[in-house]
Amino acid sequence: MVLSKDLLEILVCPQCKGEIVPDDNHDKLLCHACKLAYPVRDGIPVMLVDEALPFSRTPAQTAADRATR
Ligand SMILES: [Zn+2]
């Protein structure tokens, strides 16, 4: 499942209105500011804070993020 770039560009985190990024499997959308992962169900992102799950960044993810910015 790959989310369209157009869709991702209009989606923002409902909590901080910041950028969200798909995770490696494109089955979650991550807000790194809030450390929340929004689920994607049947290809539809669920942009609800109540549905989001907190996540912790791994050192590998942090390194990858630095490399792309
Ligand atoms: Zn956020």
N, CA, C, O and the ligand as a Tripos MOL2 file, in Angstrom:
@<TRIPOS>MOLECULE
protein
  277   275    70     0     0
PROTEIN
NO_CHARGES

@<TRIPOS>ATOM
      1 N           0.8520   -1.2050    0.0000 N.3       1 MET1
      2 CA          0.0000    0.0000    0.0000 C.3       1 MET1
      3 C           0.8790    1.2430    0.0000 C.2       1 MET1
      4 O           1.6600    1.4570    0.9270 O.2       1 MET1
      5 N           0.7550    2.0390   -1.0130 N.am      2 VAL2
      6 CA          1.5190    3.2790   -1.0710 C.3       2 VAL2
      7 C           0.5380    4.4450   -1.1470 C.2       2 VAL2
      8 O          -0.3210    4.5040   -2.0270 O.2       2 VAL2
      9 N           0.6860    5.3450   -0.2270 N.am      3 LEU3
     10 CA         -0.1880    6.5120   -0.2060 C.3       3 LEU3
     11 C           0.2890    7.5210   -1.2450 C.2       3 LEU3
     12 O           1.4890    7.6890   -1.4660 O.2       3 LEU3
     13 N          -0.6550    8.1750   -1.8640 N.am      4 SER4
     14 CA         -0.2730    9.1190   -2.9070 C.3       4 SER4
     15 C           0.4030   10.3480   -2.3130 C.2       4 SER4
     16 O           0.0740   10.7910   -1.2120 O.2       4 SER4
     17 N           1.3520   10.8830   -3.0670 N.am      5 LYS5
     18 CA          2.0770   12.0490   -2.6000 C.3       5 LYS5
     19 C           1.1270   13.2430   -2.4380 C.2       5 LYS5
     20 O           1.2550   14.0370   -1.5060 O.2       5 LYS5
     21 N           0.1800   13.3460   -3.3640 N.am      6 ASP6
     22 CA         -0.7860   14.4530   -3.2910 C.3       6 ASP6
     23 C          -1.5560   14.4070   -1.9810 C.2       6 ASP6
     24 O          -1.7810   15.4300   -1.3350 O.2       6 ASP6
     25 N          -1.9560   13.1940   -1.6030 N.am      7 LEU7
     26 CA         -2.7120   13.0440   -0.3660 C.3       7 LEU7
     27 C          -1.8500   13.4180    0.8310 C.2       7 LEU7
     28 O          -2.2940   14.1330    1.7290 O.2       7 LEU7
     29 N          -0.6250   12.9330    0.8340 N.am      8 LEU8
     30 CA          0.2650   13.2150    1.9590 C.3       8 LEU8
     31 C           0.5200   14.7080    2.1110 C.2       8 LEU8
     32 O           0.6880   15.2110    3.2220 O.2       8 LEU8
     33 N           0.5460   15.4140    0.9760 N.am      9 GLU9
     34 CA          0.8460   16.8460    1.0510 C.3       9 GLU9
     35 C          -0.2600   17.6540    1.7210 C.2       9 GLU9
     36 O           0.0010   18.7030    2.3100 O.2       9 GLU9
     37 N          -1.4870   17.1670    1.6280 N.am     10 ILE10
     38 CA         -2.5870   17.9330    2.2360 C.3      10 ILE10
     39 C          -2.8680   17.4930    3.6710 C.2      10 ILE10
     40 O          -3.5790   18.1750    4.4080 O.2      10 ILE10
     41 N          -2.3080   16.3570    4.0580 N.am     11 LEU11
     42 CA         -2.5570   15.8690    5.4160 C.3      11 LEU11
     43 C          -1.5940   16.5180    6.4000 C.2      11 LEU11
     44 O          -0.4040   16.6540    6.1180 O.2      11 LEU11
     45 N          -2.1050   16.9100    7.5350 N.am     12 VAL12
     46 CA         -1.2640   17.4090    8.6130 C.3      12 VAL12
     47 C          -1.6810   16.7200    9.9000 C.2      12 VAL12
     48 O          -2.7770   16.1700   10.0090 O.2      12 VAL12
     49 N          -0.7900   16.7650   10.8590 N.am     13 CYS13
     50 CA         -1.1150   16.2400   12.1730 C.3      13 CYS13
     51 C          -2.2510   17.0680   12.7720 C.2      13 CYS13
     52 O          -2.1360   18.2910   12.8470 O.2      13 CYS13
     53 N          -3.3450   16.4350   13.2000 N.am     14 PRO14
     54 CA         -4.4640   17.1850   13.7640 C.3      14 PRO14
     55 C          -4.1310   17.8390   15.0970 C.2      14 PRO14
     56 O          -4.8360   18.7480   15.5350 O.2      14 PRO14
     57 N          -3.0780   17.3920   15.7370 N.am     15 GLN15
     58 CA         -2.7220   17.9480   17.0460 C.3      15 GLN15
     59 C          -1.8350   19.1860   16.9180 C.2      15 GLN15
     60 O          -2.0920   20.2040   17.5610 O.2      15 GLN15
     61 N          -0.7900   19.1010   16.0880 N.am     16 CYS16
     62 CA          0.1540   20.2130   16.0050 C.3      16 CYS16
     63 C           0.1190   20.8990   14.6460 C.2      16 CYS16
     64 O           0.8350   21.8760   14.4230 O.2      16 CYS16
     65 N          -0.7160   20.3880   13.7280 N.am     17 LYS17
     66 CA         -0.8230   20.9190   12.3500 C.3      17 LYS17
     67 C           0.5010   20.8470   11.6180 C.2      17 LYS17
     68 O           0.7470   21.5920   10.6690 O.2      17 LYS17
     69 N           1.3440   19.9440   12.0710 N.am     18 GLY18
     70 CA          2.6570   19.8100   11.4550 C.3      18 GLY18
     71 C           2.6780   18.7150   10.4050 C.2      18 GLY18
     72 O           1.6730   18.0600   10.1270 O.2      18 GLY18
     73 N           3.8480   18.5430    9.8410 N.am     19 GLU19
     74 CA          4.0640   17.5660    8.7790 C.3      19 GLU19
     75 C           3.9550   16.1450    9.3140 C.2      19 GLU19
     76 O           4.4020   15.8450   10.4210 O.2      19 GLU19
     77 N           3.3530   15.2780    8.5070 N.am     20 ILE20
     78 CA          3.3480   13.8570    8.8420 C.3      20 ILE20
     79 C           4.0340   13.1020    7.7180 C.2      20 ILE20
     80 O           4.0020   13.5090    6.5560 O.2      20 ILE20
     81 N           4.6440   12.0110    8.0850 N.am     21 VAL21
     82 CA          5.3680   11.2220    7.0960 C.3      21 VAL21
     83 C           4.9480    9.7620    7.2210 C.2      21 VAL21
     84 O           4.7190    9.2710    8.3270 O.2      21 VAL21
     85 N           4.8460    9.0620    6.0790 N.am     22 PRO22
     86 CA          4.5000    7.6420    6.1450 C.3      22 PRO22
     87 C           5.6560    6.8410    6.7220 C.2      22 PRO22
     88 O           6.8210    7.2010    6.5480 O.2      22 PRO22
     89 N           5.3310    5.7710    7.3980 N.am     23 ASP23
     90 CA          6.4080    4.9070    7.8780 C.3      23 ASP23
     91 C           6.8400    3.9820    6.7380 C.2      23 ASP23
     92 O           6.3040    4.0550    5.6320 O.2      23 ASP23
     93 N           7.8000    3.1250    7.0130 N.am     24 ASP24
     94 CA          8.3890    2.3030    5.9560 C.3      24 ASP24
     95 C           7.3740    1.4210    5.2430 C.2      24 ASP24
     96 O           7.5040    1.1640    4.0460 O.2      24 ASP24
     97 N           6.3790    0.9640    5.9630 N.am     25 ASN25
     98 CA          5.3860    0.0650    5.3760 C.3      25 ASN25
     99 C           4.1660    0.7960    4.8370 C.2      25 ASN25
    100 O           3.2580    0.1760    4.2840 O.2      25 ASN25
    101 N           4.1480    2.0950    4.9960 N.am     26 HIS26
    102 CA          3.0060    2.9080    4.5650 C.3      26 HIS26
    103 C           1.7020    2.4410    5.2140 C.2      26 HIS26
    104 O           0.6260    2.5790    4.6320 O.2      26 HIS26
    105 N           1.8070    1.8930    6.4120 N.am     27 ASP27
    106 CA          0.5720    1.5220    7.1040 C.3      27 ASP27
    107 C           0.3390    2.4020    8.3280 C.2      27 ASP27
    108 O          -0.5870    2.1810    9.1080 O.2      27 ASP27
    109 N           1.1890    3.3860    8.4720 N.am     28 LYS28
    110 CA          1.0010    4.3910    9.5230 C.3      28 LYS28
    111 C           1.5180    5.7190    9.0040 C.2      28 LYS28
    112 O           2.3460    5.7680    8.0950 O.2      28 LYS28
    113 N           1.0160    6.7950    9.5950 N.am     29 LEU29
    114 CA          1.5550    8.1160    9.3060 C.3      29 LEU29
    115 C           2.0990    8.6750   10.6050 C.2      29 LEU29
    116 O           1.4090    8.6880   11.6240 O.2      29 LEU29
    117 N           3.3270    9.1330   10.5650 N.am     30 LEU30
    118 CA          4.0070    9.5240   11.7870 C.3      30 LEU30
    119 C           4.1400   11.0350   11.8920 C.2      30 LEU30
    120 O           4.5280   11.7050   10.9350 O.2      30 LEU30
    121 N           3.8110   11.5660   13.0760 N.am     31 CYS31
    122 CA          4.1400   12.9460   13.3930 C.3      31 CYS31
    123 C           5.3150   12.8980   14.3530 C.2      31 CYS31
    124 O           5.1860   12.4530   15.4940 O.2      31 CYS31
    125 N           6.4610   13.3620   13.8770 N.am     32 HIS32
    126 CA          7.6510   13.2850   14.7260 C.3      32 HIS32
    127 C           7.6220   14.3350   15.8310 C.2      32 HIS32
    128 O           8.2700   14.1660   16.8630 O.2      32 HIS32
    129 N           6.8810   15.4090   15.6250 N.am     33 ALA33
    130 CA          6.7850   16.4380   16.6570 C.3      33 ALA33
    131 C           6.0120   15.9090   17.8620 C.2      33 ALA33
    132 O           6.4120   16.1250   19.0060 O.2      33 ALA33
    133 N           4.9140   15.2210   17.6050 N.am     34 CYS34
    134 CA          4.0580   14.6980   18.6900 C.3      34 CYS34
    135 C           4.4390   13.2710   19.0680 C.2      34 CYS34
    136 O           3.9710   12.7590   20.0850 O.2      34 CYS34
    137 N           5.2780   12.6240   18.2680 N.am     35 LYS35
    138 CA          5.6160   11.2170   18.4730 C.3      35 LYS35
    139 C           4.3430   10.3600   18.4780 C.2      35 LYS35
    140 O           4.1540    9.4830   19.3210 O.2      35 LYS35
    141 N           3.4800   10.6550   17.5000 N.am     36 LEU36
    142 CA          2.2540    9.8850   17.3500 C.3      36 LEU36
    143 C           2.2340    9.2180   15.9900 C.2      36 LEU36
    144 O           2.6900    9.7840   14.9970 O.2      36 LEU36
    145 N           1.6960    7.9990   15.9570 N.am     37 ALA37
    146 CA          1.5380    7.2610   14.7050 C.3      37 ALA37
    147 C           0.0580    7.1190   14.4060 C.2      37 ALA37
    148 O          -0.6820    6.4890   15.1610 O.2      37 ALA37
    149 N          -0.3650    7.7080   13.3030 N.am     38 TYR38
    150 CA         -1.7720    7.6080   12.8980 C.3      38 TYR38
    151 C          -1.9450    6.3820   12.0120 C.2      38 TYR38
    152 O          -1.1850    6.1890   11.0620 O.2      38 TYR38
    153 N          -2.9390    5.5530   12.3140 N.am     39 PRO39
    154 CA         -3.1100    4.3280   11.5240 C.3      39 PRO39
    155 C          -3.6690    4.6250   10.1340 C.2      39 PRO39
    156 O          -4.3600    5.6240    9.9300 O.2      39 PRO39
    157 N          -3.3640    3.7530    9.1920 N.am     40 VAL40
    158 CA         -3.9750    3.8080    7.8560 C.3      40 VAL40
    159 C          -4.8020    2.5340    7.7080 C.2      40 VAL40
    160 O          -4.2730    1.4240    7.7580 O.2      40 VAL40
    161 N          -6.0990    2.7150    7.5260 N.am     41 ARG41
    162 CA         -6.9960    1.5540    7.4240 C.3      41 ARG41
    163 C          -7.5820    1.4840    6.0290 C.2      41 ARG41
    164 O          -8.2480    2.4170    5.5810 O.2      41 ARG41
    165 N          -7.3370    0.3790    5.3420 N.am     42 ASP42
    166 CA         -7.8370    0.1980    3.9740 C.3      42 ASP42
    167 C          -7.4120    1.3620    3.0870 C.2      42 ASP42
    168 O          -8.1610    1.7950    2.2120 O.2      42 ASP42
    169 N          -6.2130    1.8580    3.3200 N.am     43 GLY43
    170 CA         -5.6970    2.9330    2.4910 C.3      43 GLY43
    171 C          -6.1970    4.3130    2.8830 C.2      43 GLY43
    172 O          -5.8620    5.3020    2.2320 O.2      43 GLY43
    173 N          -6.9930    4.3880    3.9400 N.am     44 ILE44
    174 CA         -7.5200    5.6700    4.3910 C.3      44 ILE44
    175 C          -6.8080    6.0700    5.6770 C.2      44 ILE44
    176 O          -6.9330    5.3780    6.6880 O.2      44 ILE44
    177 N          -6.0710    7.1620    5.6600 N.am     45 PRO45
    178 CA         -5.4200    7.6080    6.8960 C.3      45 PRO45
    179 C          -6.4530    8.0400    7.9330 C.2      45 PRO45
    180 O          -7.3810    8.7860    7.6230 O.2      45 PRO45
    181 N          -6.2860    7.5720    9.1460 N.am     46 VAL46
    182 CA         -7.1840    7.9460   10.2400 C.3      46 VAL46
    183 C          -6.5210    9.0640   11.0300 C.2      46 VAL46
    184 O          -5.6880    8.8270   11.9050 O.2      46 VAL46
    185 N          -6.9180   10.2990   10.6930 N.am     47 MET47
    186 CA         -6.2410   11.4440   11.2940 C.3      47 MET47
    187 C          -6.9760   11.9050   12.5430 C.2      47 MET47
    188 O          -7.5220   13.0070   12.5910 O.2      47 MET47
    189 N          -6.9790   11.0540   13.5380 N.am     48 LEU48
    190 CA         -7.6350   11.3650   14.8070 C.3      48 LEU48
    191 C          -6.6390   11.1450   15.9320 C.2      48 LEU48
    192 O          -6.0090   10.0910   16.0180 O.2      48 LEU48
    193 N          -6.4980   12.1400   16.7900 N.am     49 VAL49
    194 CA         -5.5600   12.0070   17.9040 C.3      49 VAL49
    195 C          -5.9510   10.8220   18.7850 C.2      49 VAL49
    196 O          -5.0910   10.1150   19.3110 O.2      49 VAL49
    197 N          -7.2660   10.6160   18.9400 N.am     50 ASP50
    198 CA         -7.7400    9.5100   19.7800 C.3      50 ASP50
    199 C          -7.3240    8.1390   19.2370 C.2      50 ASP50
    200 O          -7.1840    7.1810   19.9960 O.2      50 ASP50
    201 N          -7.1270    8.0540   17.9180 N.am     51 GLU51
    202 CA         -6.7780    6.7780   17.2910 C.3      51 GLU51
    203 C          -5.2700    6.5900   17.1670 C.2      51 GLU51
    204 O          -4.7970    5.4890   16.8890 O.2      51 GLU51
    205 N          -4.5230    7.6600   17.3740 N.am     52 ALA52
    206 CA         -3.0740    7.5990   17.1690 C.3      52 ALA52
    207 C          -2.3940    6.8860   18.3230 C.2      52 ALA52
    208 O          -2.8650    6.9090   19.4600 O.2      52 ALA52
    209 N          -1.2820    6.2550   18.0040 N.am     53 LEU53
    210 CA         -0.5070    5.5590   19.0110 C.3      53 LEU53
    211 C           0.8440    6.2410   19.1640 C.2      53 LEU53
    212 O           1.4720    6.6120   18.1720 O.2      53 LEU53
    213 N           1.2930    6.4080   20.4100 N.am     54 PRO54
    214 CA          2.6240    6.9840   20.6040 C.3      54 PRO54
    215 C           3.7010    6.0270   20.1210 C.2      54 PRO54
    216 O           3.5410    4.8100   20.2120 O.2      54 PRO54
    217 N           4.7790    6.5630   19.6170 N.am     55 PHE55
    218 CA          5.8900    5.7150   19.2080 C.3      55 PHE55
    219 C           7.1920    6.3500   19.6710 C.2      55 PHE55
    220 O           7.2550    7.5420   19.9720 O.2      55 PHE55
    221 N           8.2150    5.5300   19.7180 N.am     56 SER56
    222 CA          9.5460    6.0190   20.0510 C.3      56 SER56
    223 C          10.4230    5.8530   18.8390 C.2      56 SER56
    224 O          10.3460    4.8500   18.1300 O.2      56 SER56
    225 N          11.2450    6.8300   18.6100 N.am     57 ARG57
    226 CA         12.1450    6.7390   17.4720 C.3      57 ARG57
    227 C          13.3240    5.8630   17.8260 C.2      57 ARG57
    228 O          13.8800    5.9360   18.9210 O.2      57 ARG57
    229 N          13.6850    5.0370   16.8750 N.am     58 THR58
    230 CA         14.8810    4.2330   17.0680 C.3      58 THR58
    231 C          16.0860    5.0480   16.6280 C.2      58 THR58
    232 O          15.9310    5.9920   15.8530 O.2      58 THR58
    233 N          17.2840    4.7110   17.0980 N.am     59 PRO59
    234 CA         18.4840    5.4290   16.6490 C.3      59 PRO59
    235 C          18.6430    5.3820   15.1320 C.2      59 PRO59
    236 O          19.1020    6.3510   14.5260 O.2      59 PRO59
    237 N          18.2710    4.2710   14.5200 N.am     60 ALA60
    238 CA         18.4080    4.1350   13.0630 C.3      60 ALA60
    239 C          17.5180    5.1430   12.3470 C.2      60 ALA60
    240 O          17.9360    5.7530   11.3630 O.2      60 ALA60
    241 N          16.2820    5.3220   12.8400 N.am     61 GLN61
    242 CA         15.3670    6.2770   12.2150 C.3      61 GLN61
    243 C          15.8990    7.6980   12.3480 C.2      61 GLN61
    244 O          15.8090    8.4990   11.4170 O.2      61 GLN61
    245 N          16.4500    7.9950   13.5140 N.am     62 THR62
    246 CA         16.9870    9.3310   13.7300 C.3      62 THR62
    247 C          18.1400    9.6020   12.7740 C.2      62 THR62
    248 O          18.2510   10.7000   12.2290 O.2      62 THR62
    249 N          18.9930    8.6150   12.5690 N.am     63 ALA63
    250 CA         20.1280    8.7620   11.6550 C.3      63 ALA63
    251 C          19.6320    8.9540   10.2290 C.2      63 ALA63
    252 O          20.1690    9.7780    9.4900 O.2      63 ALA63
    253 N          18.6120    8.1990    9.8400 N.am     64 ALA64
    254 CA         18.0700    8.3010    8.4890 C.3      64 ALA64
    255 C          17.4620    9.6730    8.2680 C.2      64 ALA64
    256 O          17.6070   10.2580    7.1940 O.2      64 ALA64
    257 N          16.7860   10.1820    9.2790 N.am     65 ASP65
    258 CA         16.1600   11.4950    9.1740 C.3      65 ASP65
    259 C          17.2080   12.5760    8.9900 C.2      65 ASP65
    260 O          17.0360   13.4820    8.1750 O.2      65 ASP65
    261 N          18.2780   12.4850    9.7330 N.am     66 ARG66
    262 CA         19.3610   13.4700    9.6150 C.3      66 ARG66
    263 C          19.9740   13.4410    8.2200 C.2      66 ARG66
    264 O          20.3360   14.4780    7.6650 O.2      66 ARG66
    265 N          20.0850   12.2410    7.6660 N.am     67 ALA67
    266 CA         20.7460   12.0820    6.3680 C.3      67 ALA67
    267 C          19.9390   12.7250    5.2370 C.2      67 ALA67
    268 O          20.5030   13.1070    4.2120 O.2      67 ALA67
    269 N          18.6300   12.8440    5.4190 N.am     68 THR68
    270 CA         17.7740   13.3630    4.3400 C.3      68 THR68
    271 C          17.4750   14.8520    4.4970 C.2      68 THR68
    272 O          16.8340   15.4470    3.6320 O.2      68 THR68
    273 N          17.9280   15.4520    5.5810 N.am     69 ARG69
    274 CA         17.6160   16.8570    5.7870 C.3      69 ARG69
    275 C          18.8580   17.7170    5.7430 C.2      69 ARG69
    276 O          18.7710   18.9350    5.9000 O.2      69 ARG69
    277 ZN          1.8320   16.4850   15.6300 Zn       70 ZN70
@<TRIPOS>BOND
     1     1     2 1
     2     2     3 1
     3     3     4 2
     4     3     5 am
     5     5     6 1
     6     6     7 1
     7     7     8 2
     8     7     9 am
     9     9    10 1
    10    10    11 1
    11    11    12 2
    12    11    13 am
    13    13    14 1
    14    14    15 1
    15    15    16 2
    16    15    17 am
    17    17    18 1
    18    18    19 1
    19    19    20 2
    20    19    21 am
    21    21    22 1
    22    22    23 1
    23    23    24 2
    24    23    25 am
    25    25    26 1
    26    26    27 1
    27    27    28 2
    28    27    29 am
    29    29    30 1
    30    30    31 1
    31    31    32 2
    32    31    33 am
    33    33    34 1
    34    34    35 1
    35    35    36 2
    36    35    37 am
    37    37    38 1
    38    38    39 1
    39    39    40 2
    40    39    41 am
    41    41    42 1
    42    42    43 1
    43    43    44 2
    44    43    45 am
    45    45    46 1
    46    46    47 1
    47    47    48 2
    48    47    49 am
    49    49    50 1
    50    50    51 1
    51    51    52 2
    52    51    53 am
    53    53    54 1
    54    54    55 1
    55    55    56 2
    56    55    57 am
    57    57    58 1
    58    58    59 1
    59    59    60 2
    60    59    61 am
    61    61    62 1
    62    62    63 1
    63    63    64 2
    64    63    65 am
    65    65    66 1
    66    66    67 1
    67    67    68 2
    68    67    69 am
    69    69    70 1
    70    70    71 1
    71    71    72 2
    72    71    73 am
    73    73    74 1
    74    74    75 1
    75    75    76 2
    76    75    77 am
    77    77    78 1
    78    78    79 1
    79    79    80 2
    80    79    81 am
    81    81    82 1
    82    82    83 1
    83    83    84 2
    84    83    85 am
    85    85    86 1
    86    86    87 1
    87    87    88 2
    88    87    89 am
    89    89    90 1
    90    90    91 1
    91    91    92 2
    92    91    93 am
    93    93    94 1
    94    94    95 1
    95    95    96 2
    96    95    97 am
    97    97    98 1
    98    98    99 1
    99    99   100 2
   100    99   101 am
   101   101   102 1
   102   102   103 1
   103   103   104 2
   104   103   105 am
   105   105   106 1
   106   106   107 1
   107   107   108 2
   108   107   109 am
   109   109   110 1
   110   110   111 1
   111   111   112 2
   112   111   113 am
   113   113   114 1
   114   114   115 1
   115   115   116 2
   116   115   117 am
   117   117   118 1
   118   118   119 1
   119   119   120 2
   120   119   121 am
   121   121   122 1
   122   122   123 1
   123   123   124 2
   124   123   125 am
   125   125   126 1
   126   126   127 1
   127   127   128 2
   128   127   129 am
   129   129   130 1
   130   130   131 1
   131   131   132 2
   132   131   133 am
   133   133   134 1
   134   134   135 1
   135   135   136 2
   136   135   137 am
   137   137   138 1
   138   138   139 1
   139   139   140 2
   140   139   141 am
   141   141   142 1
   142   142   143 1
   143   143   144 2
   144   143   145 am
   145   145   146 1
   146   146   147 1
   147   147   148 2
   148   147   149 am
   149   149   150 1
   150   150   151 1
   151   151   152 2
   152   151   153 am
   153   153   154 1
   154   154   155 1
   155   155   156 2
   156   155   157 am
   157   157   158 1
   158   158   159 1
   159   159   160 2
   160   159   161 am
   161   161   162 1
   162   162   163 1
   163   163   164 2
   164   163   165 am
   165   165   166 1
   166   166   167 1
   167   167   168 2
   168   167   169 am
   169   169   170 1
   170   170   171 1
   171   171   172 2
   172   171   173 am
   173   173   174 1
   174   174   175 1
   175   175   176 2
   176   175   177 am
   177   177   178 1
   178   178   179 1
   179   179   180 2
   180   179   181 am
   181   181   182 1
   182   182   183 1
   183   183   184 2
   184   183   185 am
   185   185   186 1
   186   186   187 1
   187   187   188 2
   188   187   189 am
   189   189   190 1
   190   190   191 1
   191   191   192 2
   192   191   193 am
   193   193   194 1
   194   194   195 1
   195   195   196 2
   196   195   197 am
   197   197   198 1
   198   198   199 1
   199   199   200 2
   200   199   201 am
   201   201   202 1
   202   202   203 1
   203   203   204 2
   204   203   205 am
   205   205   206 1
   206   206   207 1
   207   207   208 2
   208   207   209 am
   209   209   210 1
   210   210   211 1
   211   211   212 2
   212   211   213 am
   213   213   214 1
   214   214   215 1
   215   215   216 2
   216   215   217 am
   217   217   218 1
   218   218   219 1
   219   219   220 2
   220   219   221 am
   221   221   222 1
   222   222   223 1
   223   223   224 2
   224   223   225 am
   225   225   226 1
   226   226   227 1
   227   227   228 2
   228   227   229 am
   229   229   230 1
   230   230   231 1
   231   231   232 2
   232   231   233 am
   233   233   234 1
   234   234   235 1
   235   235   236 2
   236   235   237 am
   237   237   238 1
   238   238   239 1
   239   239   240 2
   240   239   241 am
   241   241   242 1
   242   242   243 1
   243   243   244 2
   244   243   245 am
   245   245   246 1
   246   246   247 1
   247   247   248 2
   248   247   249 am
   249   249   250 1
   250   250   251 1
   251   251   252 2
   252   251   253 am
   253   253   254 1
   254   254   255 1
   255   255   256 2
   256   255   257 am
   257   257   258 1
   258   258   259 1
   259   259   260 2
   260   259   261 am
   261   261   262 1
   262   262   263 1
   263   263   264 2
   264   263   265 am
   265   265   266 1
   266   266   267 1
   267   267   268 2
   268   267   269 am
   269   269   270 1
   270   270   271 1
   271   271   272 2
   272   271   273 am
   273   273   274 1
   274   274   275 1
   275   275   276 2
@<TRIPOS>SUBSTRUCTURE
     1 MET1         2 RESIDUE 1 A MET
     2 VAL2         6 RESIDUE 1 A VAL
     3 LEU3        10 RESIDUE 1 A LEU
     4 SER4        14 RESIDUE 1 A SER
     5 LYS5        18 RESIDUE 1 A LYS
     6 ASP6        22 RESIDUE 1 A ASP
     7 LEU7        26 RESIDUE 1 A LEU
     8 LEU8        30 RESIDUE 1 A LEU
     9 GLU9        34 RESIDUE 1 A GLU
    10 ILE10       38 RESIDUE 1 A ILE
    11 LEU11       42 RESIDUE 1 A LEU
    12 VAL12       46 RESIDUE 1 A VAL
    13 CYS13       50 RESIDUE 1 A CYS
    14 PRO14       54 RESIDUE 1 A PRO
    15 GLN15       58 RESIDUE 1 A GLN
    16 CYS16       62 RESIDUE 1 A CYS
    17 LYS17       66 RESIDUE 1 A LYS
    18 GLY18       70 RESIDUE 1 A GLY
    19 GLU19       74 RESIDUE 1 A GLU
    20 ILE20       78 RESIDUE 1 A ILE
    21 VAL21       82 RESIDUE 1 A VAL
    22 PRO22       86 RESIDUE 1 A PRO
    23 ASP23       90 RESIDUE 1 A ASP
    24 ASP24       94 RESIDUE 1 A ASP
    25 ASN25       98 RESIDUE 1 A ASN
    26 HIS26      102 RESIDUE 1 A HIS
    27 ASP27      106 RESIDUE 1 A ASP
    28 LYS28      110 RESIDUE 1 A LYS
    29 LEU29      114 RESIDUE 1 A LEU
    30 LEU30      118 RESIDUE 1 A LEU
    31 CYS31      122 RESIDUE 1 A CYS
    32 HIS32      126 RESIDUE 1 A HIS
    33 ALA33      130 RESIDUE 1 A ALA
    34 CYS34      134 RESIDUE 1 A CYS
    35 LYS35      138 RESIDUE 1 A LYS
    36 LEU36      142 RESIDUE 1 A LEU
    37 ALA37      146 RESIDUE 1 A ALA
    38 TYR38      150 RESIDUE 1 A TYR
    39 PRO39      154 RESIDUE 1 A PRO
    40 VAL40      158 RESIDUE 1 A VAL
    41 ARG41      162 RESIDUE 1 A ARG
    42 ASP42      166 RESIDUE 1 A ASP
    43 GLY43      170 RESIDUE 1 A GLY
    44 ILE44      174 RESIDUE 1 A ILE
    45 PRO45      178 RESIDUE 1 A PRO
    46 VAL46      182 RESIDUE 1 A VAL
    47 MET47      186 RESIDUE 1 A MET
    48 LEU48      190 RESIDUE 1 A LEU
    49 VAL49      194 RESIDUE 1 A VAL
    50 ASP50      198 RESIDUE 1 A ASP
    51 GLU51      202 RESIDUE 1 A GLU
    52 ALA52      206 RESIDUE 1 A ALA
    53 LEU53      210 RESIDUE 1 A LEU
    54 PRO54      214 RESIDUE 1 A PRO
    55 PHE55      218 RESIDUE 1 A PHE
    56 SER56      222 RESIDUE 1 A SER
    57 ARG57      226 RESIDUE 1 A ARG
    58 THR58      230 RESIDUE 1 A THR
    59 PRO59      234 RESIDUE 1 A PRO
    60 ALA60      238 RESIDUE 1 A ALA
    61 GLN61      242 RESIDUE 1 A GLN
    62 THR62      246 RESIDUE 1 A THR
    63 ALA63      250 RESIDUE 1 A ALA
    64 ALA64      254 RESIDUE 1 A ALA
    65 ASP65      258 RESIDUE 1 A ASP
    66 ARG66      262 RESIDUE 1 A ARG
    67 ALA67      266 RESIDUE 1 A ALA
    68 THR68      270 RESIDUE 1 A THR
    69 ARG69      274 RESIDUE 1 A ARG
    70 ZN70       277 GROUP 0 **** ****
